[in-house]
Amino acid sequence: MKSQYTNLDTLKFLIHKVHHTDSVLGKGRFEAYDPASVDMFLDSIESLSDTELFPFIKDMDENPSVFKDGKITIHPQFKRIFEQARDLGLIASIFNEEDGGLQMPNTLFHAAYYIMEAANNHVTGYLGLTTGAANLIATFGNQALKDEFLDKMLSLEWTGSMCLTEPQAGSSLSDITTSATPTKNGSYLINGQKIFISSGDHQFADNIVHLLLGRVVGAPEGTKGVSLFVVPKFKVNEAGEFEDNHVITAGEFEKLGQRGYCTSHLVFENSEAWLVGEENHGLTYMFQLMNEARIATGRMGAGIASAAYYASLQYAKERPQGRQLTSTGDKDLHQEQTLIINHPDVKRMLLHQKAIVEGSLSLVLQASHYLDKEELAEGEEKERYHLLLELLTPIVKTYPAEKGIESVSQGLQVLGGYGFCQDFILQQYYRDIRIISIYEGTTGIQSLDLLSRKVNLKNGKVLQWFAEEITETIQEASQNPDFSVYASELGQNLKMIQQVLTELAPIAQKGDYERYLSDATIFMDLFGTVVIGWQWLKIANTAQEVMKADSNQKVAMEGKIHTMKFFYKYEMSRTKGLAKTMMNQLALTLDFDLDYLN
């Protein structure tokens, strides 16, 4: 099944050559890993994906999760997948050894999950949310909580969820009303409702551990009064027996896509809970999981786009239709029909997909590498990598999501009418990826975060550090006559981003934040495109080096360089228009008569 959903050679090239993951292997908490063990693990993940994940993606869509009699039933294949995930240590992978973990490099962790998501995007949420919930307990929980929950979660006997959203609040966490009442024994009683809870209930775990945001009775208003709690579906008594904890599954949302991935409505009625960390610090703690989830969501977008790309590429290689034009501009009807991959517009759509897929994957790995470097570093260097990751996170979440939708749409277009038919999987990928830009904070929310907070971290110092990272790539490319024009263009785009921010700064200084942030999504598009342009120039620089050292890699590396050039012609050319929009003084989305919309 090779290349039906991703290309492992490209993934390994990005890991080892472009992002230099080998530089962190064998050091500190990654002492047990070397390049050979990395490749071996990825090979095992591909094997798992080939046999247990990819063959079931269509059936999971056609036989989705079902709510009946207060319970949610998911596809039976998940039993087998959970067993395999347990054997491979997928939940324990990034945890410290003292907590029962494998201390795996984050780059390897994300690479493995990317393969699985490309194979079957309905699967990894169950695993990833368990990892994230357990990591919150490991990081901020007391020893009693660790003893109670970690072993069971890392072995996947118990799974986890993240409970934030409420019916009346949506993404506004300051407006949550779920209450927590202290008890005499030190626990709390939770009352409230949570909606859109991924992995909130299913039949293949003995228990489900919910990490929940709630408000202790009498707490301050807004986000300052939010606390984090562990709320298991079942309590375990002194005899080791399960007791009902009054966590009620009230329903299952029937979704457009990702139908095999359950999404629940949960009701908590005097459910016993235990505080994580201190009262009123819950949002600070939960941001760890949210940021992890945002990177994971972007990774999933890249994975789905990859699967759609390889499906449309295969179709284009097999589908004869039309004839190539002669030198007169006419078609010779006596010629046999040509494969559609020979048509220039189809080539354009395929290159567009490749540029987005591999650029997005490289971006995810860039973020993962920063996290690995942060975990090995100390002092100021540690802070630098942490803040670079902070700056990059909303882009990692947003670009693969938004451009991934565009990429899958191009794949569907390659198939023409067949792309719209259920016999072909492109329509499913199109439905599956649409949620990615909404998960874990919509594109609008991520854009507000980027422009209002992230570009100003340390009074703009972090943005300067980021520019230095990009400048290093520019300087390397400038030494190659074939790449110098692209290096120059990337440098000009860096200056253009700064020009935009300089133009907007007085608006923020006057306190007119609605005007300052009104085109935040446009800024996200601009910034994200430049960041992917940086990734593609890094890829091209490395491809040139590899090609010189190994002639057997010539075609593959020339393909990377060609795709870089495509990205600069067709995507980087958009940035001037986006910058022009940002600097236009007309505030057309603010004060106007709402009847204009009728």
N, C-alpha and C positions, 0 to 999 in steps of 0.2 A: 504493500500500500504506500510505498515511498512517494513523496511529493503529491499525495492526494490532498494534503491539508497544510503542509509546511515543508521547509527545506532544512534539514539538520546540519548540512554542511555550512550553509549561510549562518546559522545560529552559532556554530562553533567558531567560525571565522570572526564574528562580531565579539564573542566572548574572549577568545585568546589573542587575537591580533589587533582589533580596533580598540577594545576597552581594557586590555592588558590585565585581565583577571588573574593571570599567572603571577602577577606581582604581589598579590595578597595571599596566595596559597602557601602553606607551610609556615605561616607566621601567626603568632598570637593564638586567638581562639580558632583559627583555621589551620592549625598545625597539622591536622590529620589528612589534609587534602593536597593533591597534586594534579597536574594536567591530565594524567591518565585516569585517575579516579573520577574527575569531573566528566570526562568523555564517557566513561563506563556507566556512570549514573544516568547521563542523558540518553545513552543507548537503551538502557532499561526502561526509561520513561517512554521512549518512542515505541518500544515493544509493547508495553502496557497499553498505550494509546491505540496502536494498530489492532490489538486483539480485543480489548475490553471497552474502549471508549468510542472510537470512530464508527464501528459497525452499528452502534445503537443510537446515534444522534437523531436519525430520522424517526425511529420508533418512539423515542422519548417525546418527540413533538406530537406524534399521532396518538400516543397514549400518555397524556400528561398526568401530573399530580391531581388527586381527587380528594375532595372533602366529603365525608359521610359519617354520620353518627358521632360527631365531635372529634374525629381523627382525620389526619391527612395521610394518604397512601401514595408513595412515589413508585417509580418504575422498579420492577424486581431486580434489574441489572445492578442497581446501586448496592445491593448486598455484596455482590462479587467485587465491585469497585472498592468499597470500603475495606474489604478483606485485603485486597492487593495494596491499597494505600497504607494500611497498617503494617504490612510486611516490609514495605519500602521505607517506612519511617517518615512519611510525608508530613505528618503533623508535628512530629518531634524534631524535624530537620533543623530549624533555626534556633532552638532553645539551648540554653547552657547545659553542659553535661551534668551539673549538680541537680538540675531539674528533670533529668532524664532525656536530654536532648542530644543532637548530633553536631551542634555548632557549625552548621553548613554555611558557606558564604551566601549572602543574599543574592548575588548574581546567579549562582547555580539554582537556588530556590526559585527565583522568578523565571529563569530559563525553562526549568522543568514544568512549571505551571503553564507557561506559554505554550509548550508543546501540547499539553493536555487540553487547554482551551481551544487551540486550533482544531484538535481532534473532536472535542465535544464540549461546547461551552455551557452545557446544562449541569456539569459535574462539579467543577472546582469550587463553587460557592459553598457547598457543604463542608469541604475540607478547609478552605481559606478562612471562613468565619470561625470555625473551631480553633484554628491556629491563632487568629486575632484575639478571640475571647480569652483563650488560655494565656496568651502573652500579656494581656492586661492583668490577669491574676498574678502571673509570675513577676511582673514589674512592680505593681503597686499593692498587691494583696499581702496580708500578714501570713505568717507561717501556717496558721490553722486553715486558712483558705487554700493555700498551696497543697497542704496535706490532703484536704478533702477532695479537691477537684483535678489537680494537674495530671496525676498518673492516669486517671480514667479518660481524660480528654486527649492526652498525648497518645494513648493507645487506641483512640477512636471508639472506645466503648460508649463514651458520652460525647455528644457533639455540642456545638455552641452557636449562639446567635447574638446579634446586636440589636437592641430595642431602643430606638430613638424616636421615631416619627409617631405623632398622634393625630387623630382625625381633625382636630381643630387647629393644629399648629403647623403641620407640614414640616418644612425645613427650618422654621423659626423655633429654635430650641429654647429661646427665652420665654416662650409661651406654653411650654409643657405644663400639664397639671397633675400628672400621675403623682400620688402622694405616698410618703413613707412615714409611718408612725412608729416611733421607738417602743420597744418592749422592755420588760424588766430583765430579760436574759441577755440583752445586748444586741438582739436582732431587730428587724424592722418588719412591719406589715405593709405590703404594697397594694395599692388600689388604683386602678386606671386601665386605660386601653392603649395598645400599640398596634399600628397598622404597617403594611408593607414589610413584614418581618421575614426576610429570606432565611430559609432553613429553620423556620420556627417550630415545625412539627413534622415528624415522619416516623416510619416503623422500624428503622434500622439502627436505632441507638437505644440503649437501655434508659438513658436519661438525656435531657436537653438542658444545657446550662445557659441561661439568658443573662447577658450583661446589659443592664437597664439603667437609663437615666430617669431619676425621679426627684421629687422635691420634699425634703423633710418638713413636716408640719412646723410652721413658724419661720421657715427659711426666708432669706431676702428674695425680693422679686428679681426677675430676669435671670440671666445665666449665672450670676453670682450665687444663686441659691440652688443650683443643680448639683446633685450627688450621684455617685455611681454605686450600683448594687449588683450582687450576684443573686439571681433568682432561679433556682433549679425547678424543673417541671415536677420532680419528685424529691422529697426530703429522705434522708437515710437516718433511721432511728438507731438507738444504741445496740439493737440486736442485728443491725446490718440489713434491715428490711426497708423497702420503699414505702413511703407514705405520700398520699396525694397532697400537693402543695397549692391546689386551687388555681393553677394556671390553665385557663380555658381556651381551647382553640375554637374561636367563634366562626371562622370561615377561611376560605382560600380564594385569593384573587385570580380570576380567569384572565390570562394575559395574552397580548398580541404575539409575543415570542417568549423564548426561554421557558416553555411550558413544562418541561421536565424538572425545573427548579422551583420548588414550592415557595409561595409568598403568602404569609399568613396574617390573619387578624387575631390578636391575642388579647384576652381579658384577664386581669389580675384582681382577684377578690380575696383580700387578706392573705396574700401569698407571702410566706416568710422569706426574708431576704437578709443578706449580710453586706455590710458596708465595705466598699473597697477604698482604702486610704482614709482621707478625712472628709467630714461633711463639707458640702458646698464647693468641693474641688473636682466634681465629677466631669465637667466639660473638659478641663485640662487633661485629665486622665484619658477620657474617651478620644481626644484628638490623636493620641497615639494610634488607636485602632482605625480611626477615620482616615488618617494620612496613609497608613498601610493599605487600607481598603481603596483609597483613591489611586494609588500606584497599581494595585491589583486590577482595578476596573479599567484603567488605561491599557494594561497588559492584555486583558480579556478582549478589548476592542481590537487590538493589534492581532490577536489570535483569530478572531472571527473573520477579520478582513483577510488574513492569510489563507484561511480555508476557502473563502470565496474566490480569492485570486487563483489558487491552484485548480479549483473546479472550473472556472471560466477559461483558464489557460488550456486545460485538457480538452474542453469542448472546442476551443478555437483550433486546436491541432487536428481535430477529427471531423469537423463540420465543413463539407464542401458547399459553397454557395457563391454564385456570381463568377465573373471573369476579370482578370487584370486588364487594365487599359493598355492599348497599343500606343505607338508613338504618334498616331493621329488623334488620339483621344477617344477612339471608339473601342468597342469590344468585339473580339473575333468570336462569333457564335459557334464556329467550328472547333474551337478549343474546348477541352474539358473544363468543367467547373474547377475553380481553385479553392483551396482551403481558406476559410475566412481569416486565418492568422496572417495571410499574405496581403490583406487589405490595410493600407496605411492608417485608417481611422481605428481599426481594431487593434493594431499595434500600439497606437496612442493610448487607447483605453487600458491595455494590458500594462504598458509602461507606467501609466498613472497609478494603477493598483500597486505595482511592484515598488514604486517610489514611496507611496504612503505606507505600505506594509513594512518594508525593511527600514525605512526611516523611523517609523513608530517603534519598532522593535529595538532599534539602536538607542532611541530615547529612553525606553524602559530600562535597558541595560546600563545606560549612563547614570540614571538615578540609583540603580542597584549598586553600581561601583562606588558612588559617593557614600552610600550607606556602609559598604564594606570598609572603605577608607576611614570613615568616622569611627567605626568600632575598633580599629587598630590604632588610631591616632590618640594623642593626648594634647591637653592645653589648647592653645590658639588654633593649631591645625585641626583639632577635633571640632572646634566651633566653626571653622571655615567650611568643612565638609557638611556639617549639620545644616548650616544656613544656606549653602548652595542647594542642598536637597529641598529645604523649605521653599526656596524660590522656584525650583523646578517642578515641585509636586502638582500644582494646579495645571501646568502645561502637560505633564505626563498623563494626567487624568483626562484632559480635554482634547488634545490633538488627535490621539488615536480614536477617540469616540466620535468626534465630529467629522474628521476626515475619513475615518473608517466607514461611516455611513455612506459617504461619497464614493469611497472605493468599492464597497459592495454594490452600490447602485450601478457603477460602471461595469462590474462583473455581470450583473443581471442584464445590462444593455448588450453585452457581448453575445448573450444567448438569444437576444431578441424576444419573440413571443414565448419561446420555451422557458425563458427566465421567469415568466409570470405564472408558470404552470407548476402544480404540485409534484409532477413526476421528476422535476429537477430541483436540486437542493438550494439553488441561489435564492429563491423566494423565502426559504426558511432562514437563511443567513441574514437576509434583509430584515426580517421580522425580529430575529434574535439580537441584532446589533443596535436596534433603535433605542433600547433601554439604556445603553451604556452611557450616553450623554446625560442621562437623568440620575442614574445611580450615584450615591455618595456626594450629593450636591450637584445641581444642574450646571450647565455651561455658564448660565448667568451668574450663579453663586461663585463658581471658580474664577470667573473673570473679575468680579468685584474683589475677591480675595487677592488676586494678582495685582491689580492696579491700586487698590486702597492700602494694602498692607505689605505684600511681598517685595515690590520694587523699592520700597522705602526701608527695608530692614537695615538696621544699624545706620540710619540716615543716608541710605543709598550706597553704603560701603559694599554690601553683598552684590548689588548689581555691578559694581566695579570689578569685584572678584570674578563674577561670571563673564564679564567682558574680557578679562585677562585670559580665561580658559579658551574663549573663542579666538582671541588674538593669537594664541599659541598655534592653533590650527591654521589660521590665516598665514602666519609667517612660514610655516612648513610648506603650505601649498604655493606660496609665492616663489619658492625656489624651483618649482617645476613650470617651465614655460607654457605647458598645456593647461595648467590649472590657474595661472596667475590672474586671468580675467575673472575667474570665479572667486578667487581670494579677494580681489578688489571689490567685487560686488557685495560679498559678505561684509567686508569692512564698511562699505557705504551704508549698508542696512543697519549695522550697529550704531553708526552715527545718527541715522534717521530715527531710530527708537529714542535715542537721547534727545533729539530735536523735538519729538512729539511730547516727551515728558517735560521738557523745558517750556514748551508752549502751554501745556496744561497746568503747570505748577501754580501760576498766579491765581487760577480759578479756585484751586484748593486752598490757597493761602487766604483768599477772601471769605472762606467758609461756605462756598457754593458747591457742596459736595455732590448734590444731585447732578449738577451740570458736569462736574469733574468726572463722575462715574457713569454718565449716561451712555457713553459709547465704549464701555469696558469690554464688551464682547468683541468689538472691532479691534481693540488693542490686543486682546487674547489671540485673535486670528493673526495679526501682524507679528506679535512676539513669537507665537508658536511656529509660524512659517520660517522665521529667521533661525530659530533653534533647530528645526529639522534641516535647514540649509547647512547649518554648522555640522550636524551629524553626517550629512551626505558628503561634505568635503573631507571630514575625518575618514569616512569609508573609502573615498577615492584615493586619498593619500596612502592609506594602508594597502589598498588593492594594487597600486603602482609598485609598492615595495615587494609584495608577495609575488607579483607577476615576474619581476626581475629575478627573484630568487628561485622560482619554480615555474618552468615553462608549461608544466602540465596543468597549471591553474590559469593559463592565459585567457581562455574563453570566459570562464566564470568571473575573473577579475575585470576583464574588458566590459563584461555585462554590468558590473557595479559602477564603473566609470561612466559608461553610457547612460545609466539611470541617473547618476548625479547631474550630468549635463541636461538631461530631460527635466529634472526637477527645477533647475535654475531657469530654463527657458519657459516652462509652463506654470510654475508655482511661485518662484521668487520674483518673477515679473509682476505679481499682484501686489507686492508690498508698497509700491509707490502710491497706488490708488488707495490702499488702506490708510497710509499715513496722511494722505490728502484729506480723507474723510475725517480722521481724528482731529486735524488742525482747522477744519472748517468751523467758523464761529456760530453758524446757525444751530440753535438748540431745538431741533424739530420734534424731538420726542418728549419735551417737557411741557411747557404751558401752552396748550391749545384747546379749543372747544372739542370736548369728547364727542359731540354730535358729528364732527368731521368723519368719525369712524363708521357712521351709519350708512 
